[in-house]
Amino acid sequence: MKIVLGVSAGIAAYKVVHLLRLLREDGHQVDVIPTPSSLEFVGKATWEAISGRPVTTSVFEGIDEVRHVRLGQEADLIVVAPATADLLARVRAGMAPDLLTTTLLASEAPKLLVPAMHTEMWQNPATVENVEVLRGRGIQIMEPAVGRLTGKDSGPGRMPEPEEIYAQVTQLLNAPEVSPVPATSGPLAGHTVVVTAGGTREPLDPVRYLGNRSSGKQGVALALEAAAAGAQVHLIAGVMDIQAPVEQSNLSVERIETADQLQAAVLTAAEDADVLLMAAAVADFKPADYAAAKIKKTDDGASPVITLQRNPDILADTVQRRAQQHRGPKVIVGFAAETGDASTDPLELAQQKLARKGCELLVLNKVGENLVFGQDTTEIYILAADHVQQKLGETQAEHVAGSKQEAAAAVVARAAQLLRS
C-alpha cells in the first residue's frame, strides 16, 4: 500500500520515527511529508533514511512531478502524526501553505489525523469544534491518550503510542468499505434507528475524569448492522477506542462525552426514531463538584474527598417520556453489563433491570477483567419484556456467543421482528 505520512511540529514527532519503521517493515511504501517547522524536532535526513524516499516540505520542490497532487492521488491512506492544534485548524479551514496541507487538500484518499497537544489546547472550544467539523467530513481522528505531556503536566492530549497508531492504520487499510444501503431494501427499510456507543467521561478537574472501559465496538457494529438492514441510522458516539464509521447517506454520527450530553442527544434523536439501541456504557455517577484548576497533592499527605452524585437514568427517562408524550421509539433496547457475585447470577440481575427500566428488550453482557470490554468477541443474552414474550410467543432468552458483528446482527434482527409485529 502507498501511505503518505505527514508530520507536524510537535515534540511527539520523535515517536513517529518508530511508526514509520513499523509501516516500512509491513511492506508499505511511505512518503513522509514533514511541515517545515517539524524539522526542528526530527531532521529530513532521518525521514529519508528510514523511508527510503525523497522528503520535501515545499510545493516548489519537485515541481516537475507536481508532488502535491501526485502524492495525494496515488495514496491509499494519508496519516498525520502528530497533528497539532494549528494543523487541525488549517485543515478545517482548507488552508494550504506547505506541501503537507496542500496534499491533504488535493487528495480524496482516506485520512487519519492523530492529535497531540497540551490538554488546554485539546479542550479549547476552537479545537473541539475543528475536530467535530473534520469528523463530520469523514476524516478519522484518533482520541489522544491521557498521560504525561511536555513538562510536568499530564492529561488528555498525549499522542497515542506508535503501536496503537499502527494498529489503527492496519484496521483502516484492511476494513471493507461499507456502502450506503438503499432505503428501499432490508428489514428496517423506511425506519429510523438511533444507536448509542462507547463510554462517557465525567470531568473532575481540567485533566481528570471518571470513565469506564467501553471500547464502542459493539455500538458501532450495531449501527453498521442497522444501516445494512436499510435503516436511517443516527449514531451517538461517546468516548471510543475505535473510530466512528464514516458518515454516509443513511448513517450520521453525533459526538458526545458526558452523560448529560448523551441524555440531551438521545431525548432529541429519539423523538422521531422507530428503534433505540442503548449500547453506550453510561457512567452511573459523576463528581458533584468540578474543580476549575487541577487538584494538587498537599504537603500534609491528605487525600482529597470526592463526592459523587447520580447521573440521569437515560434509558428509564426515555421510556417514561415515551409513555407520557405518546411518541418516540416503538422498540427500545437496553444493555446491561453485569459481573454478578457469589450469590447472584448476572441473568437474574438483567431480568430485574428489564422489569425496572420498562424497555422492550434488554441485552445482557457478562463482563469482567479481559472479558467483553475492548474484545472483538462477546457473549450476550437477549431478554424480552413480558408483553413482548406474549406478543412473539417466546419465553427463553436468546443466547449468542461469537463476534460482536454476530451479536449485533441478532439484536437488530430481534428489534426488526418486534417492530414488524
PEKA-V842518 format. One record per backbone hydrogen bond with DSSP energy under -0.5 kcal/mol. CO is the residue of the C=O (numbers start at 1). NH is the residue of the N-H. E is the energy in kcal/mol with one decimal. If there is no record, write none. Layout:
# PEKA-V842518
[[CO | NH | E] [CO | NH | E]]
This chain:
# PEKA-V842518
[[1 | 3 | -0.6] [1 | 29 | -2.5] [2 | 76 | -3.4] [2 | 77 | -1.1] [3 | 5 | -0.6] [3 | 31 | -2.5] [4 | 6 | -0.7] [4 | 79 | -3.0] [5 | 33 | -2.4] [6 | 81 | -2.5] [7 | 35 | -2.6] [8 | 10 | -1.8] [10 | 13 | -2.1] [11 | 14 | -1.2] [12 | 15 | -1.5] [12 | 16 | -0.7] [13 | 16 | -0.8] [13 | 17 | -0.6] [14 | 17 | -0.8] [15 | 18 | -0.9] [15 | 19 | -1.3] [16 | 20 | -2.8] [17 | 21 | -1.9] [18 | 22 | -2.3] [19 | 23 | -2.3] [20 | 24 | -2.4] [21 | 25 | -2.7] [22 | 26 | -1.1] [23 | 28 | -2.0] [24 | 27 | -1.9] [28 | 30 | -0.6] [29 | 3 | -3.1] [29 | 31 | -0.5] [30 | 32 | -0.6] [31 | 5 | -2.6] [33 | 7 | -1.8] [35 | 38 | -0.6] [35 | 39 | -0.8] [36 | 39 | -1.0] [37 | 40 | -1.8] [38 | 41 | -2.0] [38 | 42 | -1.9] [43 | 46 | -0.6] [43 | 47 | -1.4] [44 | 48 | -2.3] [45 | 49 | -2.4] [46 | 50 | -2.0] [47 | 51 | -2.3] [48 | 52 | -2.1] [57 | 99 | -2.5] [58 | 61 | -1.4] [62 | 65 | -1.4] [62 | 66 | -0.6] [62 | 67 | -0.8] [63 | 66 | -1.1] [66 | 69 | -1.4] [66 | 70 | -2.7] [67 | 71 | -2.5] [69 | 73 | -2.3] [70 | 74 | -2.2] [71 | 75 | -1.1] [76 | 110 | -0.5] [77 | 4 | -2.3] [78 | 112 | -2.8] [79 | 6 | -3.8] [79 | 81 | -0.5] [80 | 114 | -2.8] [82 | 8 | -1.5] [82 | 84 | -0.7] [83 | 116 | -1.5] [84 | 88 | -2.4] [85 | 89 | -2.1] [86 | 90 | -2.2] [87 | 91 | -2.5] [88 | 92 | -2.4] [89 | 93 | -2.0] [90 | 94 | -0.9] [90 | 95 | -2.4] [91 | 94 | -0.6] [98 | 102 | -1.9] [99 | 103 | -2.3] [100 | 104 | -2.4] [101 | 105 | -2.0] [102 | 106 | -1.9] [103 | 107 | -0.9] [110 | 78 | -2.4] [111 | 140 | -2.2] [112 | 80 | -2.5] [113 | 115 | -0.6] [113 | 142 | -2.1] [114 | 82 | -0.6] [114 | 83 | -2.6] [118 | 121 | -0.6] [118 | 122 | -2.3] [119 | 123 | -2.5] [120 | 124 | -0.5] [124 | 127 | -0.5] [124 | 128 | -2.6] [125 | 129 | -2.4] [126 | 130 | -2.3] [127 | 131 | -2.7] [128 | 132 | -2.1] [129 | 133 | -2.5] [130 | 134 | -2.5] [131 | 135 | -2.6] [132 | 136 | -2.0] [133 | 137 | -1.0] [134 | 137 | -0.5] [134 | 139 | -2.1] [135 | 138 | -1.8] [140 | 113 | -2.9] [142 | 115 | -0.6] [145 | 147 | -0.5] [145 | 157 | -2.0] [145 | 158 | -1.6] [147 | 155 | -2.5] [150 | 153 | -0.6] [153 | 149 | -2.9] [155 | 147 | -1.9] [155 | 158 | -0.7] [157 | 117 | -2.2] [158 | 145 | -3.0] [161 | 164 | -0.9] [161 | 165 | -2.0] [162 | 166 | -2.8] [163 | 167 | -2.1] [164 | 168 | -1.9] [165 | 169 | -2.6] [166 | 170 | -2.6] [167 | 171 | -2.2] [168 | 172 | -2.3] [169 | 173 | -2.5] [170 | 174 | -1.9] [171 | 175 | -1.5] [177 | 179 | -0.8] [182 | 185 | -1.8] [186 | 189 | -1.6] [188 | 191 | -2.1] [191 | 232 | -2.8] [192 | 274 | -2.6] [192 | 275 | -1.8] [193 | 234 | -2.5] [194 | 277 | -3.1] [195 | 236 | -3.4] [196 | 279 | -0.9] [197 | 238 | -2.9] [198 | 281 | -2.9] [199 | 239 | -2.8] [201 | 203 | -0.7] [202 | 210 | -2.3] [204 | 291 | -2.6] [205 | 204 | -0.5] [205 | 208 | -0.6] [208 | 204 | -2.5] [208 | 205 | -1.3] [210 | 202 | -2.7] [215 | 241 | -1.9] [215 | 242 | -1.1] [216 | 220 | -2.3] [217 | 221 | -2.2] [218 | 222 | -2.1] [219 | 223 | -2.2] [220 | 224 | -2.5] [221 | 225 | -2.3] [222 | 226 | -2.6] [223 | 227 | -2.1] [224 | 228 | -2.3] [225 | 229 | -1.2] [226 | 231 | -2.1] [227 | 230 | -1.7] [229 | 188 | -2.7] [230 | 190 | -0.8] [231 | 233 | -0.8] [232 | 193 | -2.5] [233 | 235 | -0.5] [233 | 252 | -2.5] [234 | 195 | -2.3] [234 | 236 | -0.6] [235 | 237 | -0.8] [235 | 254 | -2.9] [236 | 197 | -2.1] [236 | 238 | -0.5] [237 | 256 | -2.4] [238 | 240 | -0.5] [239 | 199 | -2.4] [248 | 251 | -1.6] [250 | 233 | -2.7] [251 | 248 | -2.1] [252 | 235 | -3.0] [254 | 237 | -2.9] [257 | 201 | -3.0] [258 | 262 | -2.1] [259 | 263 | -2.6] [260 | 264 | -2.1] [261 | 265 | -2.2] [262 | 266 | -2.8] [263 | 267 | -2.7] [264 | 268 | -1.6] [265 | 269 | -2.6] [266 | 270 | -3.0] [267 | 271 | -0.6] [268 | 271 | -0.6] [269 | 272 | -0.8] [270 | 273 | -1.3] [274 | 330 | -1.2] [274 | 331 | -1.9] [275 | 194 | -2.6] [276 | 278 | -0.7] [276 | 333 | -3.2] [277 | 196 | -2.4] [277 | 279 | -1.5] [278 | 335 | -0.5] [280 | 282 | -1.0] [281 | 200 | -0.9] [284 | 311 | -3.0] [286 | 309 | -2.7] [289 | 291 | -0.5] [290 | 292 | -0.6] [298 | 301 | -1.6] [302 | 298 | -0.5] [304 | 306 | -0.6] [305 | 307 | -0.6] [307 | 288 | -3.5] [309 | 286 | -2.4] [312 | 314 | -1.3] [313 | 317 | -2.7] [314 | 318 | -2.2] [315 | 319 | -2.1] [316 | 320 | -2.5] [317 | 321 | -2.6] [318 | 322 | -2.2] [319 | 323 | -1.8] [320 | 324 | -2.1] [321 | 325 | -2.7] [322 | 326 | -1.6] [322 | 327 | -0.7] [331 | 276 | -2.4] [332 | 334 | -0.6] [332 | 360 | -1.2] [332 | 361 | -1.7] [333 | 278 | -2.9] [334 | 363 | -2.8] [336 | 338 | -0.7] [336 | 365 | -3.1] [338 | 367 | -1.9] [344 | 341 | -2.0] [345 | 348 | -0.8] [345 | 349 | -1.6] [346 | 350 | -2.4] [347 | 351 | -2.1] [348 | 352 | -2.0] [349 | 353 | -2.2] [350 | 354 | -2.5] [351 | 355 | -1.8] [352 | 356 | -2.0] [353 | 357 | -2.8] [354 | 358 | -1.9] [360 | 385 | -2.6] [361 | 334 | -2.6] [362 | 364 | -0.6] [362 | 383 | -3.2] [363 | 336 | -3.0] [364 | 381 | -1.4] [365 | 338 | -2.5] [365 | 367 | -0.8] [368 | 371 | -2.0] [371 | 368 | -1.2] [371 | 373 | -2.2] [372 | 375 | -1.8] [376 | 404 | -1.9] [378 | 402 | -2.2] [379 | 366 | -0.9] [380 | 400 | -2.4] [381 | 364 | -3.0] [381 | 383 | -0.7] [382 | 398 | -2.0] [383 | 362 | -2.5] [385 | 389 | -2.5] [386 | 390 | -2.0] [387 | 391 | -1.6] [388 | 392 | -2.8] [389 | 393 | -1.6] [389 | 394 | -1.2] [398 | 382 | -2.8] [400 | 380 | -3.0] [402 | 378 | -3.0] [403 | 407 | -2.0] [404 | 408 | -2.2] [405 | 409 | -2.3] [406 | 410 | -1.9] [407 | 411 | -2.2] [408 | 412 | -2.7] [409 | 413 | -2.2] [410 | 414 | -2.1] [411 | 415 | -2.4] [412 | 416 | -2.6] [413 | 417 | -2.3] [414 | 418 | -2.4] [415 | 419 | -2.4] [416 | 420 | -2.2] [417 | 421 | -1.5]]
